[in-house]
């Protein structure tokens, strides 16, 4: 069952009955209905958004109801409650739809303000056709209504678990990775579990190996390796050297480390690269997240310290390809409230491609939707123009980019004291080196075009971002 979502901006003025001056008003609203809107019937939608009245109110948590009935009742009615100077006000108004003046009647909204049922003012709002029409039309979405299709919900969960199965088909010169990153909310310790299958390019036996690391808030980074041992071809994930990574379960021991964790995925898989690149390995490598947002429970021991994890936020991801890029940067950030950001920026080792600037794959799941809508948009832009750009370095690196109506800036800091320097080998025998921090800092600013660029969301992560910079 599908619903309807869209955003709308209204501009105008209001005059209070206390005789004060006329004030400018701006409404930035989001409407959500549980059915697909149609002009011949009445549809009721939930309204949320921001109400700004100059010198009186700036409430980003306004809420109310929208009645869309352009033919049945010939009106579009808005009822919205917001806070202004400690007072709770109610806005009530409607557009009176008439075929004699279709444009004016659909864009002009007279309204009245009430407080505890008593009138306190009135005004007029208008839909700005010049600057608002294109964002309004592009904002329409018809998402599946949560809870209406449990079969599809189950299929999404099963798809995430299915992506844990090994992809390797016996071809030499391939690498496959299962990795999990999470943060213990009680201690602030970041954790990293990296499981890898390496099939050497010279055709020798494939091996399973990996490492585990802990990033305490106050203390040095600790890590231990496991393997290499011969690959035994498990069907449901990774197994090797006494370590397993299977759907919903992570167990193992390496050096002074031991762990027994359960994973509960919250939401569908997230494809950082184009979805087709995971199904058909045509690119040098591809990455995706079977569990883009997950919580972890269990015990994790390192250096004599045992962490008892309960609802620890994190994610599990997969990589399959020919090996590491020539140079790369990676970020996973749980932004809270169901929002998550994943970035991979890389320079290929392929001749000709290695001279290009880093290709950026950025996926932001915000308010239940993934932006940009197509994964390749950030890497190739519009026929080469408008690509997202990365400045890779240490201890700081950044990514910037924009689409037609949104732009983003991501700044990442990997403090040296919270960064682990690791070296390993690719299937072709080349040495790769990564500098990883599971307790990095990140600052993310998302802006939207409303006649000019305005901040839509802002996130700051202090020691809870997961980041890496590497090279061959």
DRENLOVO-464020 format. One record per residue (C-alpha): residue in three letters; x, y, z. Coordinates in Angstrom, 3 decimals, decimal comma, m for minus. Each point is the difference from the previous one (the first is absolute). Layout:
REM residues N
+------+----------+----------+----------+
! type !       px !       py !       pz !
+------+----------+----------+----------+
!  Ala !        X !        Y !        Z !
...
+------+----------+----------+----------+
***
This chain:
REM residues 472
+------+----------+----------+----------+
! type !       px !       py !       pz !
+------+----------+----------+----------+
!  Unk !    0,000 !    0,000 !    0,000 !
!  Unk !    1,425 !    3,351 !   m1,062 !
!  Unk !   m0,250 !    3,395 !    1,645 !
!  Unk !    0,895 !    3,546 !   m1,060 !
!  Unk !    2,707 !    2,340 !    1,273 !
!  Unk !    0,922 !    3,495 !   m1,143 !
!  Unk !    1,434 !    3,262 !    1,302 !
!  Unk !   m1,367 !    3,509 !   m0,444 !
!  Unk !    1,079 !    3,535 !    0,877 !
!  Unk !   m2,474 !    2,823 !    0,624 !
!  Unk !    0,893 !    3,685 !    0,476 !
!  Unk !   m2,129 !    2,849 !    1,228 !
!  Unk !   m0,921 !    2,336 !    2,857 !
!  Unk !   m2,071 !    0,004 !    3,191 !
!  Unk !   m1,457 !    2,793 !    2,139 !
!  Unk !   m0,885 !   m0,678 !    3,626 !
!  Unk !   m3,168 !    1,418 !    1,532 !
!  Unk !    2,035 !    1,782 !    2,705 !
!  Unk !    0,733 !    2,781 !   m2,501 !
!  Unk !    3,666 !   m0,868 !   m0,535 !
!  Unk !    1,652 !    0,417 !   m3,375 !
!  Unk !   m0,418 !   m2,428 !   m2,876 !
!  Unk !    2,568 !   m2,826 !    0,139 !
!  Unk !    1,483 !   m2,174 !   m2,732 !
!  Unk !   m0,765 !   m3,747 !    0,168 !
!  Unk !    1,707 !   m3,029 !   m1,557 !
!  Unk !   m1,241 !   m3,600 !    0,161 !
!  Unk !    2,238 !   m2,914 !   m1,084 !
!  Unk !   m2,282 !   m3,031 !    0,143 !
!  Unk !    0,120 !   m3,721 !   m0,680 !
!  Unk !   m3,253 !   m1,885 !   m0,657 !
!  Unk !   m0,380 !   m3,768 !    0,401 !
!  Unk !   m3,133 !   m1,937 !   m0,973 !
!  Unk !   m0,637 !   m3,730 !    0,299 !
!  Unk !   m1,651 !   m0,102 !   m3,440 !
!  Unk !    0,829 !    1,329 !   m3,436 !
!  Unk !   m1,631 !    3,406 !   m0,430 !
!  Unk !   m2,523 !    0,436 !   m2,802 !
!  Unk !   m1,899 !    3,190 !   m0,967 !
!  Unk !   m3,435 !   m1,683 !   m0,069 !
!  Unk !    0,103 !   m1,096 !    3,649 !
!  Unk !    0,816 !    1,402 !    3,431 !
!  Unk !    3,417 !   m0,913 !    1,412 !
!  Unk !    1,189 !    0,787 !    3,519 !
!  Unk !    3,744 !    0,374 !    0,630 !
!  Unk !    2,160 !    0,648 !    3,067 !
!  Unk !    1,850 !    3,316 !   m0,020 !
!  Unk !    3,368 !    0,631 !    1,631 !
!  Unk !    2,516 !    2,753 !   m0,523 !
!  Unk !    1,279 !    3,395 !    1,019 !
!  Unk !   m1,948 !    3,207 !    0,617 !
!  Unk !    1,829 !    3,309 !    0,079 !
!  Unk !   m1,669 !    3,301 !    0,904 !
!  Unk !    2,414 !    2,946 !    0,117 !
!  Unk !    0,530 !    1,144 !    3,570 !
!  Unk !   m2,523 !   m2,488 !    1,371 !
!  Unk !    0,642 !   m3,690 !   m0,824 !
!  Unk !    2,505 !   m2,482 !   m1,408 !
!  Unk !   m1,402 !   m3,464 !    0,719 !
!  Unk !    1,573 !   m2,951 !   m1,827 !
!  Unk !   m2,454 !   m2,455 !    1,548 !
!  Unk !   m3,300 !    1,307 !   m1,309 !
!  Unk !   m2,579 !   m2,680 !   m0,755 !
!  Unk !   m3,528 !   m0,267 !   m1,275 !
!  Unk !   m2,247 !   m1,291 !   m2,757 !
!  Unk !   m0,537 !    0,638 !   m3,696 !
!  Unk !   m3,276 !   m0,740 !   m1,769 !
!  Unk !    0,380 !   m0,278 !   m3,782 !
!  Unk !   m3,395 !    0,098 !   m1,725 !
!  Unk !    0,237 !    2,194 !   m3,133 !
!  Unk !   m3,108 !   m1,477 !   m1,725 !
!  Unk !   m2,140 !   m1,663 !    2,677 !
!  Unk !    0,000 !    2,994 !    2,368 !
!  Unk !    1,833 !    2,539 !   m2,156 !
!  Unk !    2,511 !    0,837 !    2,690 !
!  Unk !    3,461 !   m0,832 !    1,372 !
!  Unk !   m0,091 !    0,582 !    3,754 !
!  Unk !    3,007 !    0,509 !    2,289 !
!  Unk !   m0,161 !   m0,369 !    3,783 !
!  Unk !    3,307 !    0,461 !    1,775 !
!  Unk !    1,085 !    0,428 !    3,629 !
!  Unk !    3,242 !    1,730 !    0,993 !
!  Unk !    1,658 !    1,762 !    2,919 !
!  Unk !    0,555 !    3,763 !   m0,018 !
!  Unk !    1,628 !    1,713 !    2,974 !
!  Unk !   m1,212 !   m2,700 !    2,393 !
!  Unk !   m3,554 !    0,130 !   m1,409 !
!  Unk !   m1,587 !   m2,884 !   m1,914 !
!  Unk !   m1,679 !    1,364 !   m3,134 !
!  Unk !   m2,190 !   m1,739 !   m2,570 !
!  Unk !   m0,007 !    0,993 !   m3,674 !
!  Unk !   m3,168 !   m0,824 !   m1,921 !
!  Unk !   m0,559 !    0,884 !   m3,640 !
!  Unk !   m0,863 !   m1,365 !   m3,414 !
!  Unk !    0,475 !    0,608 !   m3,677 !
!  Unk !   m3,423 !    0,345 !   m1,648 !
!  Unk !    0,440 !   m1,815 !   m3,311 !
!  Unk !   m1,960 !    1,408 !   m2,954 !
!  Unk !    0,335 !   m0,672 !   m3,760 !
!  Unk !   m0,481 !    3,704 !   m0,724 !
!  Unk !    3,319 !    0,876 !    1,641 !
!  Unk !    1,914 !   m3,291 !    0,180 !
!  Unk !    3,490 !    1,402 !    0,631 !
!  Unk !   m0,974 !    2,584 !    2,600 !
!  Unk !   m2,394 !   m2,323 !    1,833 !
!  Unk !    2,647 !   m2,750 !    0,230 !
!  Unk !    2,803 !    2,297 !    1,190 !
!  Unk !   m1,644 !    2,476 !    2,426 !
!  Unk !   m0,752 !   m1,110 !    3,572 !
!  Unk !   m1,937 !    2,405 !    2,279 !
!  Unk !    0,287 !   m1,107 !    3,624 !
!  Unk !   m1,014 !    0,844 !    3,554 !
!  Unk !    2,070 !   m0,438 !    3,177 !
!  Unk !   m1,578 !   m1,314 !    3,198 !
!  Unk !    1,137 !   m0,417 !    3,607 !
!  Unk !   m2,102 !   m2,311 !    2,178 !
!  Unk !   m2,827 !    0,335 !   m2,524 !
!  Unk !   m0,001 !    3,811 !   m0,009 !
!  Unk !    1,049 !    1,938 !   m3,073 !
!  Unk !    3,300 !    1,926 !    0,377 !
!  Unk !    0,877 !    0,975 !   m3,582 !
!  Unk !   m0,361 !   m0,588 !   m3,733 !
!  Unk !    2,160 !    0,015 !   m3,118 !
!  Unk !    0,607 !   m1,263 !   m3,505 !
!  Unk !    2,559 !   m2,486 !   m1,291 !
!  Unk !    0,982 !   m0,572 !   m3,620 !
!  Unk !    1,725 !   m2,807 !   m1,818 !
!  Unk !    3,062 !    1,520 !   m1,807 !
!  Unk !   m0,365 !   m1,376 !   m3,530 !
!  Unk !    3,306 !    1,368 !   m1,281 !
!  Unk !    2,255 !   m1,546 !    2,662 !
!  Unk !   m2,259 !   m2,648 !    1,495 !
!  Unk !   m1,635 !   m1,880 !   m2,868 !
!  Unk !    2,973 !   m2,120 !   m1,089 !
!  Unk !    0,999 !   m1,075 !    3,557 !
!  Unk !   m3,681 !   m0,754 !    0,708 !
!  Unk !   m0,402 !   m2,249 !   m3,046 !
!  Unk !    3,318 !   m1,779 !    0,555 !
!  Unk !   m0,822 !   m0,661 !    3,657 !
!  Unk !   m2,890 !   m2,385 !   m0,743 !
!  Unk !    0,553 !   m3,573 !    1,133 !
!  Unk !   m2,337 !   m2,984 !    0,203 !
!  Unk !    1,592 !   m2,226 !    2,668 !
!  Unk !   m1,334 !   m3,293 !    1,219 !
!  Unk !   m1,952 !    0,538 !    3,224 !
!  Unk !    1,847 !   m1,668 !    2,926 !
!  Unk !   m1,723 !   m3,037 !    1,410 !
!  Unk !   m2,324 !   m0,430 !   m2,962 !
!  Unk !    2,064 !   m2,624 !   m1,813 !
!  Unk !    1,617 !   m2,340 !    2,486 !
!  Unk !    1,001 !   m2,408 !   m2,758 !
!  Unk !    2,188 !    2,689 !   m1,564 !
!  Unk !    1,385 !    0,924 !    3,420 !
!  Unk !    0,985 !   m3,611 !    0,565 !
!  Unk !    1,523 !   m0,169 !   m3,478 !
!  Unk !    2,157 !    3,067 !    0,757 !
!  Unk !    1,330 !   m1,623 !    3,162 !
!  Unk !    0,650 !   m3,269 !   m1,806 !
!  Unk !    1,807 !    1,904 !   m2,761 !
!  Unk !    2,371 !    1,503 !    2,557 !
!  Unk !    0,768 !   m3,427 !    1,440 !
!  Unk !    0,413 !   m1,436 !   m3,502 !
!  Unk !    2,734 !    2,517 !   m0,796 !
!  Unk !    2,182 !   m1,590 !    2,672 !
!  Unk !    0,603 !   m3,089 !   m2,176 !
!  Unk !    3,426 !   m0,201 !   m1,672 !
!  Unk !    0,188 !    1,313 !   m3,582 !
!  Unk !    3,334 !   m1,519 !   m1,007 !
!  Unk !   m0,355 !   m2,436 !   m2,927 !
!  Unk !    3,526 !   m1,418 !   m0,030 !
!  Unk !    1,538 !    2,656 !   m2,281 !
!  Unk !    3,599 !    0,905 !    1,000 !
!  Unk !    0,849 !    3,595 !    0,892 !
!  Unk !   m3,071 !    0,813 !    2,079 !
!  Unk !   m0,615 !    1,276 !    3,508 !
!  Unk !   m3,189 !   m0,100 !    2,034 !
!  Unk !   m0,631 !    1,783 !    3,293 !
!  Unk !   m2,561 !   m0,181 !    2,805 !
!  Unk !    0,434 !    2,816 !    2,515 !
!  Unk !   m1,926 !    1,387 !    2,952 !
!  Unk !    0,490 !    3,335 !    1,751 !
!  Unk !   m1,807 !    1,088 !    3,158 !
!  Unk !    0,220 !    2,246 !    3,061 !
!  Unk !   m0,619 !   m1,010 !    3,592 !
!  Unk !   m2,380 !    2,716 !    1,276 !
!  Unk !    1,027 !   m0,520 !    3,631 !
!  Unk !    3,775 !    0,430 !   m0,341 !
!  Unk !    0,242 !    1,737 !   m3,379 !
!  Unk !    2,377 !   m2,738 !   m1,237 !
!  Unk !   m0,001 !   m0,566 !   m3,756 !
!  Unk !    0,308 !   m3,599 !   m1,251 !
!  Unk !    1,084 !   m1,447 !   m3,360 !
!  Unk !   m0,334 !   m3,593 !   m1,206 !
!  Unk !    1,590 !   m0,652 !   m3,414 !
!  Unk !   m0,346 !   m3,419 !   m1,689 !
!  Unk !    1,639 !   m0,580 !   m3,387 !
!  Unk !    0,327 !   m2,661 !   m2,681 !
!  Unk !    3,035 !    0,449 !   m2,266 !
!  Unk !    0,350 !   m2,049 !   m3,184 !
!  Unk !    3,564 !    0,728 !   m1,302 !
!  Unk !    0,401 !    0,993 !   m3,635 !
!  Unk !    2,641 !   m2,718 !   m0,512 !
!  Unk !   m2,621 !   m2,717 !    0,513 !
!  Unk !    1,262 !   m1,212 !    3,386 !
!  Unk !   m2,399 !   m1,109 !    2,729 !
!  Unk !   m2,480 !    2,619 !    1,296 !
!  Unk !    0,357 !    0,973 !    3,655 !
!  Unk !   m2,221 !    1,406 !    2,726 !
!  Unk !    1,405 !    2,639 !    2,324 !
!  Unk !   m0,850 !    3,245 !    1,693 !
!  Unk !    0,327 !    2,116 !    3,100 !
!  Unk !   m1,888 !    1,517 !    2,912 !
!  Unk !    0,595 !    3,399 !    1,615 !
!  Unk !   m1,251 !    2,103 !    2,890 !
!  Unk !    0,177 !    3,811 !    0,241 !
!  Unk !   m0,508 !    1,044 !    3,660 !
!  Unk !   m0,959 !    3,595 !    0,762 !
!  Unk !    2,944 !    0,342 !    2,367 !
!  Unk !    2,800 !   m2,350 !   m0,891 !
!  Unk !    2,017 !   m1,395 !   m2,900 !
!  Unk !   m1,540 !   m1,830 !   m2,948 !
!  Unk !    0,345 !   m3,788 !    0,313 !
!  Unk !   m0,226 !   m2,657 !   m2,714 !
!  Unk !    0,723 !   m3,649 !   m0,775 !
!  Unk !    0,115 !   m2,060 !   m3,182 !
!  Unk !   m1,388 !   m3,456 !   m0,729 !
!  Unk !    1,023 !   m2,417 !   m2,762 !
!  Unk !    1,002 !   m0,470 !   m2,704 !
!  Unk !   m1,537 !   m3,464 !   m0,341 !
!  Unk !   m1,288 !   m1,835 !   m3,067 !
!  Unk !   m3,433 !    1,117 !   m1,181 !
!  Unk !   m2,637 !   m2,691 !    0,666 !
!  Unk !   m2,802 !    1,485 !   m2,169 !
!  Unk !   m2,833 !    0,424 !    2,559 !
!  Unk !   m3,386 !    0,726 !   m1,572 !
!  Unk !   m1,392 !    2,600 !    2,413 !
!  Unk !    2,828 !    2,456 !    0,657 !
!  Unk !    3,572 !   m0,099 !    1,280 !
!  Unk !    1,678 !   m2,767 !    2,014 !
!  Unk !    3,708 !   m0,299 !    0,699 !
!  Unk !    2,546 !   m0,205 !    2,834 !
!  Unk !   m2,763 !   m0,426 !    2,565 !
!  Unk !   m1,804 !    3,170 !   m1,119 !
!  Unk !   m3,464 !    0,141 !   m1,585 !
!  Unk !   m2,151 !    2,729 !   m1,547 !
!  Unk !   m3,443 !   m1,276 !   m0,880 !
!  Unk !   m3,436 !    1,609 !   m0,321 !
!  Unk !   m0,876 !    1,425 !    3,388 !
!  Unk !    3,067 !   m1,450 !    1,756 !
!  Unk !    3,685 !    0,903 !    0,544 !
!  Unk !    2,286 !   m2,245 !    2,078 !
!  Unk !    3,719 !   m0,484 !    0,376 !
!  Unk !    3,280 !    0,274 !    1,848 !
!  Unk !    3,317 !    1,555 !   m1,048 !
!  Unk !    2,872 !    0,683 !    2,382 !
!  Unk !   m1,372 !    1,747 !    3,087 !
!  Unk !   m3,311 !    0,662 !   m1,762 !
!  Unk !   m3,185 !   m2,050 !    0,159 !
!  Unk !   m3,557 !    0,829 !   m1,007 !
!  Unk !   m3,495 !   m1,456 !   m0,204 !
!  Unk !   m2,441 !    2,433 !   m1,578 !
!  Unk !   m3,484 !   m0,124 !   m1,465 !
!  Unk !   m1,037 !    2,451 !   m2,717 !
!  Unk !   m3,473 !    1,406 !   m0,581 !
!  Unk !   m0,368 !    1,846 !   m3,298 !
!  Unk !   m2,359 !    2,981 !   m0,098 !
!  Unk !   m0,946 !    0,686 !   m3,611 !
!  Unk !    0,781 !   m1,193 !   m3,518 !
!  Unk !    3,489 !   m0,443 !   m1,513 !
!  Unk !    1,807 !    3,072 !   m1,324 !
!  Unk !    1,921 !   m0,151 !   m3,299 !
!  Unk !    2,853 !    2,509 !    0,061 !
!  Unk !    0,943 !   m0,881 !   m3,587 !
!  Unk !   m2,665 !   m0,551 !   m2,696 !
!  Unk !   m2,100 !   m3,050 !    0,826 !
!  Unk !    0,911 !   m1,655 !   m3,310 !
!  Unk !    3,713 !    0,120 !    0,901 !
!  Unk !   m0,637 !   m2,349 !    2,912 !
!  Unk !   m2,010 !   m2,448 !   m2,088 !
!  Unk !    2,433 !    0,148 !   m2,929 !
!  Unk !    3,643 !    0,601 !    1,049 !
!  Unk !    0,961 !    2,178 !   m2,981 !
!  Unk !    1,705 !    2,724 !    2,052 !
!  Unk !    3,410 !   m0,507 !    1,671 !
!  Unk !   m1,864 !   m0,277 !    3,319 !
!  Unk !   m3,420 !    0,656 !    1,543 !
!  Unk !   m1,202 !    0,654 !    3,543 !
!  Unk !   m3,428 !   m0,313 !    1,640 !
!  Unk !   m1,514 !   m0,263 !    3,494 !
!  Unk !   m2,283 !   m2,936 !    0,833 !
!  Unk !   m0,644 !    1,745 !    3,339 !
!  Unk !    0,352 !    3,759 !   m0,533 !
!  Unk !   m1,441 !    0,679 !    3,462 !
!  Unk !    0,233 !   m2,697 !    2,637 !
!  Unk !    0,231 !   m0,495 !    3,731 !
!  Unk !    2,305 !   m2,472 !    1,748 !
!  Unk !   m0,258 !   m1,903 !    3,276 !
!  Unk !    2,455 !   m2,283 !    1,734 !
!  Unk !    3,498 !    0,070 !    1,467 !
!  Unk !    3,261 !    1,324 !   m1,425 !
!  Unk !    3,269 !   m0,507 !    1,897 !
!  Unk !    3,304 !    1,762 !   m0,691 !
!  Unk !    3,082 !    0,515 !    2,173 !
!  Unk !   m1,712 !   m1,449 !    3,057 !
!  Unk !   m3,013 !    2,321 !   m0,360 !
!  Unk !   m3,426 !   m1,472 !   m0,771 !
!  Unk !   m2,618 !    2,215 !   m1,603 !
!  Unk !   m3,618 !   m1,078 !    0,409 !
!  Unk !   m1,715 !    1,403 !   m3,062 !
!  Unk !   m3,706 !    0,798 !   m0,051 !
!  Unk !   m1,542 !    1,683 !   m3,056 !
!  Unk !    3,419 !    1,178 !   m1,202 !
!  Unk !   m0,466 !    1,804 !   m3,349 !
!  Unk !    2,015 !   m1,103 !   m3,019 !
!  Unk !   m0,108 !   m1,608 !   m3,436 !
!  Unk !    1,239 !   m2,971 !   m2,011 !
!  Unk !    1,349 !    0,370 !   m3,523 !
!  Unk !    1,358 !   m2,076 !   m2,882 !
!  Unk !    2,692 !    0,545 !   m2,639 !
!  Unk !    0,732 !   m2,147 !   m3,047 !
!  Unk !    2,518 !    0,703 !   m2,733 !
!  Unk !    3,570 !   m0,243 !   m1,275 !
!  Unk !    1,565 !    1,707 !    3,019 !
!  Unk !    0,464 !    3,429 !    1,463 !
!  Unk !   m0,055 !    3,276 !   m1,886 !
!  Unk !    3,152 !    2,009 !   m0,646 !
!  Unk !   m1,212 !    2,515 !    2,602 !
!  Unk !   m3,259 !    0,127 !    1,936 !
!  Unk !   m2,041 !    1,519 !    2,822 !
!  Unk !   m3,015 !   m1,516 !    1,755 !
!  Unk !   m2,566 !    1,226 !    2,507 !
!  Unk !   m2,926 !   m1,594 !    1,793 !
!  Unk !   m2,010 !    2,324 !    2,236 !
!  Unk !   m3,104 !   m0,875 !    1,990 !
!  Unk !   m1,606 !    3,438 !    0,164 !
!  Unk !   m2,777 !   m0,962 !    2,405 !
!  Unk !   m3,755 !    0,028 !   m0,494 !
!  Unk !    0,242 !   m2,702 !   m2,678 !
!  Unk !    2,389 !    2,046 !   m2,173 !
!  Unk !    3,256 !   m1,496 !   m1,265 !
!  Unk !    2,789 !    1,143 !   m2,335 !
!  Unk !    2,396 !   m2,210 !   m1,973 !
!  Unk !    2,868 !    1,319 !   m2,160 !
!  Unk !    2,624 !   m1,735 !   m2,133 !
!  Unk !    2,420 !    2,226 !   m1,949 !
!  Unk !    2,663 !   m1,802 !   m2,021 !
!  Unk !    2,601 !    0,251 !   m2,754 !
!  Unk !    0,181 !   m3,128 !   m2,146 !
!  Unk !    3,193 !   m1,967 !   m0,686 !
!  Unk !   m1,082 !   m0,501 !   m3,636 !
!  Unk !    2,186 !    1,710 !   m2,660 !
!  Unk !   m1,609 !    3,241 !   m1,103 !
!  Unk !   m2,309 !    0,133 !    3,004 !
!  Unk !    2,787 !    0,418 !    2,521 !
!  Unk !    0,615 !    3,564 !   m1,226 !
!  Unk !   m3,580 !    1,079 !    0,706 !
!  Unk !   m1,040 !    1,683 !    3,248 !
!  Unk !   m1,753 !   m2,251 !    2,529 !
!  Unk !   m3,394 !   m1,324 !   m1,043 !
!  Unk !   m2,489 !    0,614 !    2,807 !
!  Unk !   m2,878 !   m2,308 !    0,900 !
!  Unk !   m2,165 !    1,672 !    2,670 !
!  Unk !   m3,274 !   m1,367 !    1,360 !
!  Unk !   m2,010 !    1,891 !    2,613 !
!  Unk !   m3,062 !   m1,701 !    1,464 !
!  Unk !   m1,953 !    2,908 !    1,464 !
!  Unk !   m3,609 !   m0,066 !    1,207 !
!  Unk !   m0,510 !   m3,436 !   m1,519 !
!  Unk !    1,243 !    0,930 !   m3,492 !
!  Unk !    3,383 !   m0,491 !   m1,622 !
!  Unk !    1,697 !    2,976 !   m1,658 !
!  Unk !    1,170 !    0,283 !   m2,724 !
!  Unk !   m2,540 !   m2,325 !   m1,576 !
!  Unk !    2,570 !   m1,661 !   m2,270 !
!  Unk !    3,299 !   m1,187 !    1,442 !
!  Unk !    2,052 !    0,897 !   m3,079 !
!  Unk !   m1,217 !    3,639 !    0,105 !
!  Unk !    2,709 !    1,071 !    2,454 !
!  Unk !    2,773 !   m1,727 !   m1,980 !
!  Unk !   m0,782 !    1,027 !   m3,593 !
!  Unk !   m2,351 !    2,974 !    0,363 !
!  Unk !   m1,744 !    1,163 !   m3,152 !
!  Unk !    2,130 !   m1,312 !   m2,861 !
!  Unk !    3,126 !    0,676 !    2,051 !
!  Unk !   m1,069 !    3,378 !    1,391 !
!  Unk !   m1,265 !    0,484 !    3,516 !
!  Unk !    1,915 !   m2,874 !    1,573 !
!  Unk !    0,471 !   m0,013 !    3,745 !
!  Unk !    3,575 !    0,755 !    1,056 !
!  Unk !    2,268 !   m1,361 !    2,722 !
!  Unk !    3,128 !    1,451 !    1,585 !
!  Unk !    1,770 !   m3,000 !    1,502 !
!  Unk !    2,639 !    0,468 !    2,676 !
!  Unk !    0,760 !   m0,466 !    3,676 !
!  Unk !   m0,932 !    0,858 !    2,652 !
!  Unk !   m2,765 !    1,854 !   m1,894 !
!  Unk !   m1,868 !   m0,767 !   m3,204 !
!  Unk !   m3,234 !    1,231 !   m1,561 !
!  Unk !   m2,671 !   m0,641 !   m2,631 !
!  Unk !   m2,231 !    2,595 !   m1,670 !
!  Unk !   m2,657 !   m0,195 !   m2,689 !
!  Unk !   m3,456 !    1,000 !   m1,142 !
!  Unk !   m2,977 !   m1,110 !   m2,030 !
!  Unk !   m2,679 !    2,269 !   m1,477 !
!  Unk !   m1,574 !    0,954 !    3,325 !
!  Unk !    2,377 !   m1,218 !    2,710 !
!  Unk !    3,639 !    0,290 !    0,864 !
!  Unk !    2,112 !   m1,564 !    2,726 !
!  Unk !    3,327 !    0,525 !    1,709 !
!  Unk !    1,656 !   m2,670 !    2,121 !
!  Unk !    3,120 !    0,733 !    2,079 !
!  Unk !    1,750 !   m2,911 !    1,703 !
!  Unk !    2,770 !    0,078 !    2,617 !
!  Unk !    2,005 !   m3,112 !    0,918 !
!  Unk !    2,149 !    0,954 !    3,023 !
!  Unk !    3,353 !   m1,819 !   m0,043 !
!  Unk !   m0,527 !   m1,363 !    3,530 !
!  Unk !   m3,269 !   m1,608 !   m1,134 !
!  Unk !    1,248 !   m1,379 !   m3,330 !
!  Unk !    1,401 !   m3,485 !   m0,649 !
!  Unk !    2,669 !   m0,483 !   m2,706 !
!  Unk !   m0,265 !   m3,455 !   m1,633 !
!  Unk !    1,834 !   m1,635 !   m2,896 !
!  Unk !   m1,122 !   m3,033 !   m2,012 !
!  Unk !    0,214 !   m1,468 !   m3,519 !
!  Unk !   m2,343 !    0,045 !   m2,960 !
!  Unk !   m0,625 !   m3,074 !   m2,216 !
!  Unk !    2,700 !    1,202 !   m2,440 !
!  Unk !    2,563 !    0,077 !    2,812 !
!  Unk !    0,152 !    3,803 !    0,250 !
!  Unk !    0,130 !    1,516 !    3,471 !
!  Unk !   m2,990 !    2,019 !    1,152 !
!  Unk !   m0,051 !    2,299 !    2,992 !
!  Unk !   m3,012 !    1,431 !    1,789 !
!  Unk !   m0,357 !    2,506 !    2,821 !
!  Unk !   m3,263 !   m0,821 !    1,722 !
!  Unk !   m1,863 !    1,732 !    2,811 !
!  Unk !   m3,182 !   m1,359 !    1,523 !
!  Unk !   m0,186 !    3,076 !    2,240 !
!  Unk !    0,374 !    2,798 !   m2,541 !
!  Unk !   m1,721 !    3,394 !   m0,039 !
!  Unk !   m2,294 !    1,112 !   m2,814 !
!  Unk !   m2,000 !    3,119 !   m0,824 !
!  Unk !   m2,739 !   m0,233 !   m2,652 !
!  Unk !   m2,044 !    2,875 !   m1,428 !
!  Unk !   m2,899 !   m0,662 !   m2,396 !
!  Unk !   m1,508 !    3,014 !   m1,759 !
!  Unk !   m3,050 !    0,389 !   m2,237 !
!  Unk !   m0,743 !    2,609 !   m2,651 !
!  Unk !   m2,986 !    2,203 !    0,980 !
!  Unk !    0,724 !    3,015 !   m2,212 !
!  Unk !    3,355 !   m0,028 !    1,773 !
!  Unk !    1,927 !   m2,695 !    1,847 !
!  Unk !   m1,448 !   m0,730 !    3,445 !
!  Unk !    1,159 !   m2,554 !    2,563 !
!  Unk !   m2,277 !   m3,049 !   m0,015 !
!  Unk !    1,933 !   m2,090 !    2,542 !
!  Unk !    3,252 !    0,136 !    1,904 !
!  Unk !    1,761 !   m2,800 !    1,875 !
!  Unk !    3,144 !   m0,031 !    2,156 !
!  Unk !    1,546 !   m3,284 !    1,163 !
!  Unk !    2,599 !    0,141 !    2,754 !
!  Unk !    1,949 !   m3,256 !    0,064 !
!  Unk !   m2,850 !   m2,137 !   m1,377 !
!  Unk !    0,732 !    0,119 !   m3,740 !
!  Unk !    1,763 !   m2,893 !   m1,752 !
!  Unk !    2,587 !    1,085 !   m2,563 !
!  Unk !    3,038 !   m1,158 !   m1,947 !
!  Unk !    2,609 !    1,275 !   m2,443 !
!  Unk !    2,176 !   m2,450 !   m1,928 !
!  Unk !    2,398 !   m0,471 !   m2,885 !
!  Unk !    1,952 !   m2,593 !   m1,931 !
+------+----------+----------+----------+
***
